[in-house]
Amino acid sequence: MAEPGAAPLLEPSEYGFCARFHGHRGVSLRMRSGKLCVSVPDFNETPIRLDLAGRSVTIAPEDSCWLHLPGN
């Protein structure tokens, strides 16, 4: 039981961060409701290949891709 006046913690509906991925800087990852969005910034010169749950995608610079996460 929550203390009086305490607000319940809610699960965020979306969250994200930027990472370095195999030498590519500034790759953006966002998660939302069983999906993952990967965005490659324009200053990266080559595309990124990503394998997730048996599916492979290639994401070019200045492009994004939404992927359904396993189990959803």
Secondary structure per residue as TSV (DSSP state, phi and psi in degrees):
chain	resnum	aa	ss	phi	psi
A	1	M	-	360.0	137.0
A	2	A	-	-74.0	150.8
A	3	E	-	-69.4	151.2
A	4	P	T	-56.6	133.4
A	5	G	T	85.3	-8.6
A	6	A	-	-84.4	135.2
A	7	A	-	-86.6	140.3
A	8	P	-	-67.8	146.6
A	9	L	-	-79.8	131.0
A	10	L	-	-105.9	144.9
A	11	E	-	-75.3	132.3
A	12	P	-	-64.7	142.6
A	13	S	S	-79.0	-22.1
A	14	E	E	-154.7	143.2
A	15	Y	E	-149.9	160.5
A	16	G	E	-161.3	171.2
A	17	F	E	-161.8	165.7
A	18	C	E	-108.0	147.1
A	19	A	E	-144.6	166.0
A	20	R	E	-97.3	129.5
A	21	F	E	-129.7	108.4
A	22	H	T	48.6	46.9
A	23	G	T	88.1	-8.5
A	24	H	E	-87.9	122.7
A	25	R	E	-89.8	149.7
A	26	G	E	73.1	21.9
A	27	V	E	-70.3	125.3
A	28	S	E	-96.1	131.4
A	29	L	E	-120.8	126.5
A	30	R	E	-129.3	137.2
A	31	M	E	-117.2	138.0
A	32	R	E	-154.0	123.2
A	33	S	T	40.0	59.2
A	34	G	T	78.0	12.0
A	35	K	E	-130.0	151.6
A	36	L	E	-123.4	129.4
A	37	C	E	-108.1	128.0
A	38	V	E	-115.7	125.8
A	39	S	E	-122.4	133.3
A	40	V	E	-108.3	123.2
A	41	P	-	-70.4	160.9
A	42	D	T	-68.9	-20.9
A	43	F	T	-78.9	-8.6
A	44	N	-	-79.5	135.3
A	45	E	-	-87.4	-22.9
A	46	T	S	-122.8	155.5
A	47	P	-	-71.0	164.7
A	48	I	E	-108.7	134.9
A	49	R	E	-101.7	130.3
A	50	L	E	-128.5	130.5
A	51	D	E	-113.6	124.2
A	52	L	E	-142.0	116.7
A	53	A	T	52.4	47.3
A	54	G	T	82.0	0.6
A	55	R	E	-113.3	133.0
A	56	S	E	-112.9	135.5
A	57	V	E	-133.7	151.0
A	58	T	E	-116.4	126.6
A	59	I	E	-115.2	116.8
A	60	A	-	-78.3	158.1
A	61	P	T	-55.6	143.1
A	62	E	T	69.9	19.1
A	63	D	E	-126.3	163.0
A	64	S	E	-134.3	158.7
A	65	C	E	-146.0	129.6
A	66	W	E	-94.2	131.1
A	67	L	E	-122.2	138.9
A	68	H	E	-79.8	132.2
A	69	L	-	-80.0	146.5
A	70	P	T	-56.0	141.5
A	71	G	T	87.7	2.2
A	72	N	-	-121.4	360.0
